[in-house]
Amino acid sequence: MDLTRNTLENVDYMIEEIKKKLRMATGAALKATALNDEQYEDLRDIFEMVSSKPNFSISEIEAITTELGRLRKV
């Protein structure tokens, strides 16, 4: 998968992987179509950071969730 390309499939893949890794209970609120296309690189940065760590503290999960919320379309 070429995550350098801003496609709906790539956004959906990254969101699903982030939700799985963080075991997000409110994952239904995050959908690929709800994210701002102009902030693809920010999403990719979050995805890469989440993918690189084996586990997260509660405060890290809250911070990541806040950042993902910031990427949503207004």
N, C-alpha and C positions, 0 to 999 in steps of 0.2 A: 504494500500500500504506500503510495507516494503522498505523504502528509504535507509536502511543500505546496501542494495545489489546494486552493480554497474551493472545495466542493461540498455540497450538502452531505454526501456520503462520508467524507472525511470528518466533517463536523459531528455527524451522528456517531461515527465510530469512536471519536475521542471522548464525547460526552458519555457514551455507554461504558467505556473503559474506566473513566474517572468515577462514575457512579458505582461500578463493581468494586473498584479498588477501595473506595471510601465507605462502601456499604451504606450508601445514602438511603435513608428511609423516605426522604422527600424527593427522590429522584424523578418522579413523574413530573415535577415542576420544570425540569430541564429538558428542553427539546431542541433539536438542531434548528428548527424553523424560528425559534424564539430568540436566537442569538444574532447579534449585530455582525453582518458580514465584514465590516471594516475592522473588526477586532479579532480576526482569525489568528494572527500571530500571537496575541495575548492568550487565546485559548490553547494554542499549540504549546506555548511556554508552560502553562498550567499542566497540560497533559504530560509533557516531558518530565516536569518536576514530580508529579504524582507517580508516574511510571518508574521513576528512579529510586523511590523510597519503599522499604518493605512495610512500614506501618506509620501511623500518624497519631499524634495526641489529639485530644478533644479540641484544644485551642487551634491546632493546625487545621483540623477539619472545618472549624467555624470560619477561619480566615479564608480558606479555599472556597468555601460555599459563598462567602461574601463577595469574593472576587468574581466568581461565576455569575452571581446576581448582577454585578456591575456590567457584565458583558451583554446582558439581555437588552432587547430593543425596548425603547420607551413607548 
